[in-house]
Amino acid sequence: MKLSFRWYGPDDAITPQMIRQIPGMHSIVTAVYDVPVGEVWSRESIAALKKQTDDAGLAFDVIESVPVHEDIKLGKPTRDHYIENYCENLRRLGEAGIRCVCYNFMPVFDWTRTQLDHVRDDGSTCLVYYKDQVDAVDPLKSDSDLTLPGWDASYTREQLSAVVAEYNAMTEEDLWNNLQYFLEKVIPVAASCNINMAIHEDDPCWSIFGLPRIITDEKNLDRFLHLVDDPHNGITLCTGSLGCSCKNDVVHMAAKYAAMGRIHFVHMRNVKILPDGFEESGHLSSDGSLDMYAIAKALHDNGFDGYVRPDHGRMIWGETGRPGYGLYDRALGAAYINGLWEAAEKEAQ
Ligand code: DNO
């Protein structure tokens, strides 16, 4: 297990030097943020990220994310141009030492929550998803100020409306076909660059706003891995994205896909499942619905040796900043992951 931590680049108030002080830290997880989705990342921008990471004594080997342009997901004629740009990014990242690239194939919206600062009993705040609130929102018509950090804020309402209409005309099978087309071009390039591709599950793992979502459960992950049956075509096991549905047995999935050598990256966080939604909890098992030790042990005992990062933390101790991505609670999460892993190692001896 290689412990890692997400860093949002030079504008992030949390610096690589701070991240370096978390015990056991191995890698920075970052991306080039100054280029629109679909364009080629400059070698200079990649080199600048690498230099800042190197200077802090951490490894520069994981990217989250190289985003996939909507035209690829929609299967438009322009997709070949964007796929070639994607491949060029992989070549440049491979040259710079990147070994793992996280991405997702969610139409339009990345991770979705209804509130980013829900106050918990202990006074900390967390991200929550309440179904009735989602049902009340029409991302096209509502005047609500529901904007989420994962959402692509570069769309105007009109553009959003147009792209959602295009997806509404598409079936899930169409989305699968477009994903297969993408993988058949990209995975051979990733393999030649010694990069493991790690798709992130849809978060939450069900359809929202009537848009198709396919990376949601074991059956679909099996199908995904068979689309291009190559070890470089793997997954980011996001415990919170899968775990917010009680239909997903995350411990079983961790064991199964680790044994297959197809988990390249793990996002570790806990969620408390509610009858109609979920709340993000602290990482500790007893704080949420997931058995975090059983997940860590399943990974360990099945030979997982990829990257792990603490995922969303609560906001604690008065910290302000990017929701889910403060320093303090994610650092607590990292320390907890270290403890789980040490226990799994010692139990296996
Ligand atoms: C949320 C993240 C996601 C993830 C992308 C991967 O906090 O886990 O936004 O980075 O889905 O492409």
Boltz pocket constraint, residues with backbone or C-beta under 6 A from the ligand:
constraints:
  - pocket:
      binder: B
      contacts: [[A, 64], [A, 65], [A, 102], [A, 103], [A, 104], [A, 110], [A, 111], [A, 150], [A, 200], [A, 201], [A, 267], [A, 312], [A, 324]]
      max_distance: 6.0
